[in-house]
Amino acid sequence: MSNKVEGLHHLAIATADMKSQIEYFTDKLGMELQALYWMHGVENTFHAFLRLNDESSVAFVHNPDIAEVESEIGVTHSGNAGAKCAPGTMQHLAFKVKNNDELMAMRDRLRSKGVPVMGPIEHGMCRSIYFAGLENMTLELSYSNEPIDNNAWIDPEVVDLLGITEDELAGYKKTAAFADSGGTVPNPGIDAPGPHMNYPPERYAAILTASDEAVLHSVPSEPPVKVA
């Protein structure tokens, strides 16, 4: 059994203006709105999914309080694909296209709709264009002609500067096999090393002590519209 993550299912991004984000991603990037509903288990919050392919989406989360959170370039947002932002925040978001023809077609689409685009830039491992999204997002479209060769694209100088040993590097390049227990391993407790999710303490304790079966059925799972 490989126990490997296979791809992106969705990336959730906070927004103070859900309608404008839907308009941007459908009009400027040609994505299709797949879902728009009350976010399961979260009070007064909408969730939207925009299609990348049958298995992957970019998602947005909106509630009225998000507008009160101040954005600051260099802290909450990078502002461009080479600038800093806070640890754990999204520096930029790159979407995949099929080839150079599709990359150029998307550049035409964006520029014709008034969105300035930088590139393409040839990186060797991929070719990319860069542009701005709403609410200070930094976006990229990119394609690769072949899988990235980790023997060619892991720089020994950077490995050394990060203090990565030869044994550690070998483990990073090919992760060790893991024998799962068929989903029967119990949840670690609140004193586990973590990292831990940032819920209110009482709620988090209840989450960790609840049965997996109870969590599985803790939110609605039926779509909001009955389709004949």
C-alpha positions in Angstrom: 0.0 0.0 0.0 1.5 3.4 -1.0 -0.2 5.6 1.6 0.5 8.6 -0.6 -1.4 11.9 -1.1 -2.4 11.8 -4.8 -3.2 15.4 -5.6 -5.1 18.5 -4.5 -8.8 18.0 -3.6 -9.4 21.7 -2.7 -7.6 24.7 -1.3 -9.8 26.8 0.9 -9.3 30.6 0.8 -11.0 33.2 3.1 -12.9 36.0 1.3 -14.8 39.1 2.4 -16.6 39.2 -0.9 -17.8 35.8 -2.1 -19.7 37.0 -5.1 -16.7 39.0 -6.5 -14.4 36.0 -6.1 -16.8 33.8 -7.9 -17.1 36.4 -10.7 -13.3 36.7 -11.0 -12.6 32.9 -11.2 -15.4 32.2 -13.6 -14.9 35.2 -15.9 -11.2 35.8 -15.8 -10.1 32.1 -15.4 -13.0 30.3 -17.0 -13.7 28.0 -14.0 -17.1 26.7 -13.2 -19.0 27.1 -9.9 -19.6 23.6 -8.6 -21.0 24.2 -5.1 -22.2 27.1 -3.0 -23.8 26.3 0.4 -23.8 26.9 4.1 -20.5 25.6 5.4 -21.1 22.4 7.3 -20.7 22.8 11.1 -19.7 26.5 10.9 -22.2 29.2 11.9 -23.2 31.9 9.5 -20.6 30.9 6.9 -20.8 30.2 3.1 -18.6 27.7 1.3 -18.0 27.8 -2.5 -16.1 25.3 -4.8 -14.8 26.2 -8.3 -13.9 23.4 -10.6 -10.3 22.6 -11.6 -11.1 19.0 -12.7 -13.3 16.2 -11.6 -11.3 15.7 -8.3 -9.8 19.2 -7.6 -11.3 22.6 -6.8 -10.3 26.0 -5.4 -12.7 26.8 -2.6 -13.7 30.0 -0.8 -15.0 30.5 2.8 -17.0 33.6 3.6 -18.7 35.1 6.7 -19.3 38.7 7.8 -16.5 38.7 10.3 -13.8 38.1 7.7 -14.2 41.7 6.4 -13.0 42.9 9.9 -9.6 41.1 9.5 -7.1 43.6 8.2 -4.9 42.6 5.2 -1.3 43.7 5.3 1.2 43.2 2.5 4.3 41.4 3.8 2.3 40.0 6.7 -1.0 38.4 5.7 -0.2 38.5 1.9 3.0 38.5 -0.1 1.7 40.9 -2.8 3.8 39.1 -5.4 5.3 35.7 -6.0 8.8 36.6 -4.6 7.8 38.6 -1.5 7.5 37.5 2.1 4.5 36.8 4.3 3.8 35.2 7.6 4.7 31.6 8.2 1.9 29.2 7.4 0.1 31.7 5.1 -0.3 31.3 1.3 2.6 33.0 -0.5 1.1 32.4 -4.0 -1.2 30.0 -5.7 -0.2 28.2 -8.9 -2.8 26.5 -11.2 -1.8 23.9 -13.8 -2.4 24.2 -17.5 -1.8 21.5 -20.1 0.9 23.1 -22.3 2.3 26.3 -23.8 -0.6 26.9 -26.1 -3.0 26.8 -23.2 -0.7 29.1 -21.2 -0.7 31.6 -24.0 -4.5 31.3 -24.4 -5.0 32.0 -20.7 -2.7 35.0 -21.0 -4.8 36.3 -23.8 -7.9 35.7 -21.8 -6.6 37.6 -18.7 -5.1 40.5 -20.7 -8.2 40.9 -22.8 -10.2 41.2 -19.6 -8.0 44.0 -18.2 -5.7 41.8 -16.0 -2.0 42.6 -16.3 0.1 39.4 -16.7 3.9 39.0 -16.3 5.5 36.2 -18.3 5.9 33.6 -19.4 9.0 32.9 -17.4 11.0 29.7 -18.2 12.0 28.0 -14.9 13.3 24.8 -16.4 11.1 22.6 -14.3 8.1 24.6 -15.4 7.0 27.6 -17.4 4.8 30.2 -15.7 2.8 33.4 -15.9 1.9 35.6 -12.9 -1.0 37.9 -12.1 -3.1 39.3 -9.3 -6.3 38.0 -7.9 -8.8 39.8 -5.8 -8.1 40.6 -2.1 -4.3 40.7 -2.7 -3.9 37.1 -3.9 -0.9 36.3 -6.0 -1.8 33.8 -8.7 0.2 31.8 -11.3 -0.5 29.5 -14.2 2.1 26.9 -15.0 2.9 23.7 -16.9 5.7 21.2 -16.9 6.7 19.0 -19.9 7.8 16.1 -17.7 7.9 15.1 -14.0 10.4 17.0 -11.9 13.6 15.0 -11.5 14.6 15.3 -7.9 18.2 14.3 -8.7 18.5 17.4 -10.8 16.5 19.9 -8.9 17.7 19.5 -5.3 20.6 21.9 -4.9 23.4 20.5 -2.6 24.2 24.1 -1.5 20.6 24.6 -0.2 20.6 21.2 1.4 23.7 22.1 3.3 22.4 25.5 4.3 19.3 23.9 5.8 21.4 21.4 7.8 19.9 18.4 6.0 22.1 15.2 6.3 22.6 12.7 3.5 20.4 10.2 5.4 17.7 12.7 5.9 17.8 13.7 2.2 17.5 10.1 1.2 14.4 9.8 3.4 12.9 13.0 2.0 13.4 11.8 -1.6 11.8 8.4 -1.0 9.7 8.2 2.1 9.7 5.0 4.2 6.9 2.5 3.8 4.1 2.6 6.3 2.0 -0.3 7.4 -1.5 1.1 8.3 -4.0 -0.5 10.6 -7.0 -0.3 8.4 -8.2 2.9 10.1 -8.3 1.6 13.6 -5.6 3.7 15.3 -7.3 5.9 18.0 -7.0 9.6 18.0 -4.1 11.0 20.0 -5.2 13.0 23.1 -4.9 16.7 23.8 -1.4 16.2 25.3 -0.1 14.6 22.1 2.9 16.5 20.5 0.7 17.6 17.6 0.6 20.1 16.0 -3.0 20.8 17.1 -6.0 22.5 15.5 -6.9 25.9 16.9 -10.4 25.3 18.3 -11.7 26.6 21.5 -10.4 24.3 24.3 -13.7 22.8 25.4 -14.8 22.1 21.8 -11.3 20.7 20.9 -11.4 18.3 23.8 -14.8 17.1 22.8 -13.6 16.5 19.2 -10.6 14.5 20.4 -12.7 12.3 22.7 -15.6 11.8 20.3 -15.8 8.5 18.4 -14.8 8.5 14.7 -18.3 7.3 13.9 -19.9 10.3 15.7 -17.6 12.7 13.8 -18.3 11.0 10.5 -22.0 11.9 10.8 -21.7 15.2 12.7 -22.6 17.5 9.8 -25.3 17.3 7.0 -24.2 15.4 4.0 -27.2 15.8 1.7 -26.9 18.5 -1.1 -29.0 21.6 -0.5 -31.0 21.0 -3.8 -32.8 17.8 -4.7 -31.9 16.9 -8.3 -34.3 14.7 -10.2 
